[in-house]
Amino acid sequence: MFRQVTVEGTELIVQFDSDSEFDQINLIQPDGELFGQREVAAGSQQVSFDLGTAYAPGEYEIVALSGEETVGESSHSVQPNLGIIEMGIGRNQPEEMWDGPESETEEEAFVTLENQGTGPDAVTKLLFIGDVPYPSDDEGTNYVDDEDVSGIYDPESDSEVEQVIIAPGEQITLYSSRSPFAFVPGAGTSCSEESKTGEFELILETRVGGDRVTKTYRIQYSASQEPDNCEISISEA
């Protein structure tokens, strides 16, 4: 009936033979409600549905109709599955950061993640909570900020962005925008005459399903009263 059903970017694409005997395809979402319908023009070989990043994850039904009669059905799972591959600090791995002044990139972090699922998702917040020099608070903002921010920096636009979309099968790198590894007086952890250890949680808030992707890291500070001389090392907890 259908040659292939795939998700590319944020679109679900249904492919079929040009001589297929149906004139409409409906997409039914997991709760049984109609997500959308597409007319099948004579000789066409595919239709697409824009899922966006506000869809309900789960099993979708693709229904082919000839007039009002159902002539074929198929199901396709649309479910993102984000995982954190690597996280690092600009001061330790400058080669992984965007091309910018070292004074800016060394205080920021990069996070590489992969979508191993079958549906798109969007990361809406990049948070560092715990024993980092300048952490986010539990509400997702930095200590000195009143605003609700994403914490995600986009080098192309040179600005903080509300979200970053990640397609199924895609691997991307996010950059922080709120200097979580800057030593700010009166906020978070500072350097001292003795070396210190602690833990922090990396949190990615996502749009589809409202899930959080988290990973805990150990952090160690070398002994120094000067932030510029303080070495930071991190490892997975």
Secondary structure, DSSP 8 states (H G I E B T S, - for coil): --SEEEEETTEEEEE--TT-S-SEEEEE-TTS-EEEEEE--TT--EEEEE-TTSS--EEEEEEEEETTEEEEEEEEEE---EEEEEEEETTT-GGGS-SS-HHHHTT-EEEEEEE-SSS-EEEEEEEEEESSSS-B-TTSSBTT--S----EEETTTTEE-S-EEE-TT-EEEEEESS-TTS--TTSS----SS-EEEEEEEEEEESGGG-EEEEEEEEEE-S-SSGGG--EEEEE-
